[in-house]
């Protein structure tokens, strides 16, 4: 089993995401044979104002299984090949979308409730005690 290197965002967090390249409407994971080549690619992503990825080692079979399960394509980038990121990046990544917190619901503005209604509600609540 061969070791490969992939790029992760927010590595080892609940909001971890793996770098993919979209080709023809499909996601493809790049598996680098060389850690140096993966690091170089990560630096090229940073130069495109991408969030800073982490280069992580994995067993190639583990990544291929993940890809099959997620219906992603994969490509093994041979040692020494200079892979260049696409010119265009997604505006919103899947892992950023999932990380967003739900909208906070503001409590009602009590000034909108007439004071006699507030007094009636207070009396009802006090009666429960």
Buried (B, 14 or more C-beta within 10 A) or exposed (E): EEEBBBBBBBEEEEEEBBBBBEEEEEBBBBBBBBBEBBBBBBEBBEEEEBEEBBBBEBEBEEBBEBBEEEEBBBBBBEEEEEBEBEEEEEEEBEBBEEEEEEEEEEEEEEEEEEEEEEEEEEEEEEEEE
